[in-house]
């Protein structure tokens, strides 16, 4: 696929380490990326910081723009949500109309401070299921990236971590796997959106491992042979 045919990407709540890490990697891969935030000023500051970091690394010819969340969702073809669980529903409500007919990559993990190292899934089953129920079937919700440390995404090298990709539409999952690969990782079809619960729960397990061993742990899929 040529750069001209690549989908425009938006990252809502994309001003933190996770959002800007994905933005940098996708922009370097040739995608047009929009960083969204509740306020345009915050998004503009994140874009300025990102451009400075990329310039320091010798990467300058990229397309990264700043918009408010609603405008970002309307302008993009694939939208990623990187907000805390406490802001998931309100953010999605504010952009629901703009997401119709599109793919939403939900990176939300239902962490409940202060006990974030304890699995606490919501009664709906997972944050991914909450997003799908809230947005309706015209939006292809795909759950991904929950088990990737933001610190690794900020690094200039590849990420030694696999990504579980769950969603009800296989074509949408494949589109997200393409983005996982563009960001320097391996992505795997992990079933329907209900299975997002497994990846979301693993995040708390990984937080426990990180605390115990002083690392940024991820997951790797074994037993694939040459597949």
C-alpha positions as CSV (number, residue, x, y, z in Angstrom):
1,X,0.0,0.0,0.0
2,X,1.4,3.4,-1.0
3,X,1.6,6.3,1.5
4,X,-1.1,8.1,-0.5
5,X,-3.5,5.1,0.2
6,X,-2.7,4.7,3.9
7,X,-5.6,5.5,6.2
8,X,-5.5,8.7,8.2
9,X,-5.1,7.8,11.9
10,X,-6.3,9.7,15.0
11,X,-5.3,9.1,18.6
12,X,-7.9,10.4,21.1
13,X,-6.4,11.4,24.4
14,X,-3.1,11.0,22.6
15,X,-1.0,13.4,24.5
16,X,0.5,10.9,27.0
17,X,3.5,8.5,26.5
18,X,1.3,5.8,25.0
19,X,-0.4,8.0,22.5
20,X,2.7,9.9,21.4
21,X,4.6,6.6,21.3
22,X,2.1,5.2,18.8
23,X,1.9,8.5,16.9
24,X,5.7,8.6,16.4
25,X,5.9,5.0,15.2
26,X,3.0,5.3,12.8
27,X,4.2,8.7,11.5
28,X,7.6,7.2,10.8
29,X,5.9,4.4,8.9
30,X,4.3,7.0,6.6
31,X,0.8,7.5,8.1
32,X,-0.8,10.8,8.6
33,X,-1.5,11.0,12.3
34,X,-3.7,13.3,14.3
35,X,-3.2,13.7,18.0
36,X,-6.5,14.5,19.7
37,X,-7.2,15.9,23.2
38,X,-10.0,17.5,25.1
39,X,-8.4,20.9,24.4
40,X,-6.6,21.9,21.2
41,X,-3.9,23.6,23.2
42,X,-2.9,20.4,24.9
43,X,-2.8,18.5,21.6
44,X,-0.7,21.2,20.0
45,X,1.8,21.1,22.9
46,X,2.1,17.3,22.4
47,X,2.7,17.6,18.7
48,X,5.4,20.2,19.3
49,X,7.1,18.0,21.8
50,X,6.8,15.0,19.5
51,X,8.3,16.9,16.5
52,X,11.2,18.1,18.7
53,X,12.0,14.5,19.8
54,X,11.8,13.2,16.2
55,X,14.0,16.0,14.9
56,X,16.6,15.1,17.5
57,X,16.5,11.5,16.2
58,X,16.9,12.7,12.6
59,X,13.2,12.1,11.6
60,X,11.6,15.2,10.2
61,X,9.5,14.4,7.1
62,X,6.3,13.2,8.9
63,X,2.7,14.3,9.1
64,X,1.5,14.8,12.6
65,X,-1.3,17.3,13.4
66,X,-3.2,18.5,16.5
67,X,-7.0,18.7,16.9
68,X,-9.6,18.5,19.6
69,X,-10.9,15.0,20.0
70,X,-14.2,15.6,18.1
71,X,-12.4,17.0,15.1
72,X,-9.8,14.3,15.2
73,X,-12.4,11.5,15.2
74,X,-14.2,13.1,12.3
75,X,-11.1,13.6,10.2
76,X,-9.6,10.1,10.6
77,X,-10.5,6.8,9.1
78,X,-9.1,4.7,12.0
79,X,-9.3,6.1,15.5
80,X,-7.4,4.9,18.6
81,X,-8.5,5.6,22.1
82,X,-5.8,6.0,24.8
83,X,-7.5,7.5,27.8
84,X,-7.8,6.2,31.4
85,X,-10.7,3.9,32.0
86,X,-12.4,6.6,34.1
87,X,-12.7,8.8,30.9
88,X,-13.5,6.0,28.4
89,X,-17.3,6.3,28.3
90,X,-17.4,10.1,28.4
91,X,-14.9,10.4,25.6
92,X,-16.6,7.9,23.4
93,X,-20.0,9.5,24.0
94,X,-18.6,12.8,22.8
95,X,-17.3,11.3,19.5
96,X,-19.9,8.6,18.9
97,X,-21.4,10.2,15.8
98,X,-18.0,10.8,14.2
99,X,-17.0,7.1,14.7
100,X,-19.9,5.5,12.8
101,X,-18.7,3.3,10.0
102,X,-15.1,3.4,11.2
103,X,-12.6,1.2,13.2
104,X,-12.0,2.2,16.8
105,X,-8.9,0.7,18.4
106,X,-9.6,0.6,22.1
107,X,-6.5,0.5,24.3
108,X,-8.4,1.0,27.5
109,X,-7.5,-1.1,30.5
110,X,-10.0,-1.1,33.4
111,X,-7.5,-0.3,36.1
112,X,-9.0,0.9,39.4
113,X,-6.5,2.9,41.5
114,X,-4.8,2.5,43.8
115,X,-4.8,-1.3,43.4
116,X,-3.8,-1.4,39.7
117,X,-1.9,-4.6,40.1
118,X,-5.1,-6.4,40.9
119,X,-7.4,-7.6,38.1
120,X,-10.7,-5.8,38.4
121,X,-12.7,-6.3,35.2
122,X,-16.0,-4.4,34.8
123,X,-19.4,-6.2,35.0
124,X,-19.8,-5.8,31.3
125,X,-16.8,-8.2,30.9
126,X,-14.1,-5.8,29.5
127,X,-13.5,-2.2,28.5
128,X,-13.6,-3.4,24.9
129,X,-17.1,-4.7,25.3
130,X,-18.2,-1.5,27.0
131,X,-16.9,0.4,23.9
132,X,-18.7,-1.9,21.5
133,X,-22.0,-1.7,23.4
134,X,-21.8,2.1,23.7
135,X,-20.9,2.7,20.0
136,X,-23.1,0.1,18.4
137,X,-22.5,-2.4,15.6
138,X,-21.7,0.3,13.0
139,X,-18.4,0.9,14.7
140,X,-15.9,-2.0,14.5
141,X,-14.3,-1.9,17.9
142,X,-10.9,-3.7,18.1
143,X,-9.1,-4.1,21.4
144,X,-5.3,-4.0,21.2
145,X,-2.0,-2.7,22.7
146,X,-2.9,-3.2,26.4
147,X,0.2,-5.2,27.1
148,X,2.8,-2.9,25.5
149,X,4.7,-0.6,27.8
150,X,4.5,3.0,26.8
151,X,8.2,3.3,27.7
152,X,9.1,0.9,24.9
153,X,7.0,2.7,22.3
154,X,8.9,5.9,23.1
155,X,12.2,4.1,22.3
156,X,13.7,4.3,18.8
157,X,14.2,0.6,18.3
158,X,11.8,-2.3,17.7
159,X,9.6,-3.6,20.5
160,X,10.1,-7.1,21.7
161,X,6.4,-7.6,22.5
162,X,3.4,-9.3,20.8
163,X,0.0,-7.7,20.6
164,X,-3.3,-9.6,21.1
165,X,-6.0,-8.2,18.7
166,X,-9.7,-8.8,19.6
167,X,-12.8,-7.7,17.8
168,X,-16.0,-9.0,16.2
169,X,-14.9,-8.3,12.6
170,X,-12.0,-10.2,11.2
171,X,-11.3,-7.5,8.5
172,X,-11.1,-4.8,11.1
173,X,-8.8,-7.0,13.2
174,X,-6.5,-7.5,10.2
175,X,-6.4,-3.7,9.6
176,X,-5.2,-3.2,13.2
177,X,-2.6,-6.0,12.9
178,X,-1.2,-4.1,9.9
179,X,-0.8,-1.1,12.3
180,X,0.7,-3.2,15.0
181,X,3.3,-4.3,12.5
182,X,3.9,-0.7,11.3
183,X,4.7,0.1,14.9
184,X,7.3,-2.6,15.0
185,X,5.6,-5.5,16.7
186,X,3.8,-8.7,15.9
187,X,0.0,-8.8,16.1
188,X,-2.3,-11.8,16.4
189,X,-5.9,-12.5,15.9
190,X,-7.2,-13.2,19.4
191,X,-10.9,-13.7,18.7
192,X,-14.1,-11.8,19.4
193,X,-14.3,-8.6,21.5
194,X,-15.3,-10.7,24.5
195,X,-11.7,-12.0,24.5
196,X,-10.4,-8.5,25.2
197,X,-10.9,-9.4,28.9
198,X,-7.9,-11.6,28.7
199,X,-5.5,-8.9,27.5
200,X,-6.9,-6.3,29.8
201,X,-6.5,-8.6,32.8
202,X,-2.9,-9.4,31.8
203,X,-2.1,-5.7,32.2
204,X,-2.5,-6.0,36.0
205,X,-0.4,-9.2,36.0
206,X,2.3,-7.4,34.0
207,X,2.2,-4.4,36.4
208,X,2.9,-6.9,39.3
209,X,5.8,-8.4,37.4
210,X,7.2,-4.9,36.6
211,X,7.1,-4.0,40.3
212,X,8.7,-7.3,41.4
213,X,11.5,-7.3,38.8
214,X,12.0,-3.6,38.0
215,X,11.2,-4.0,34.3
216,X,8.7,-3.2,31.5
217,X,7.4,-6.7,30.8
218,X,5.4,-7.7,27.8
219,X,4.0,-10.9,26.2
220,X,5.3,-13.2,23.5
221,X,3.4,-15.9,21.6
222,X,5.2,-19.2,21.3
223,X,4.7,-22.4,19.4
224,X,3.9,-20.9,16.0
225,X,6.8,-22.5,14.1
226,X,7.1,-20.8,10.7
227,X,3.5,-19.5,10.6
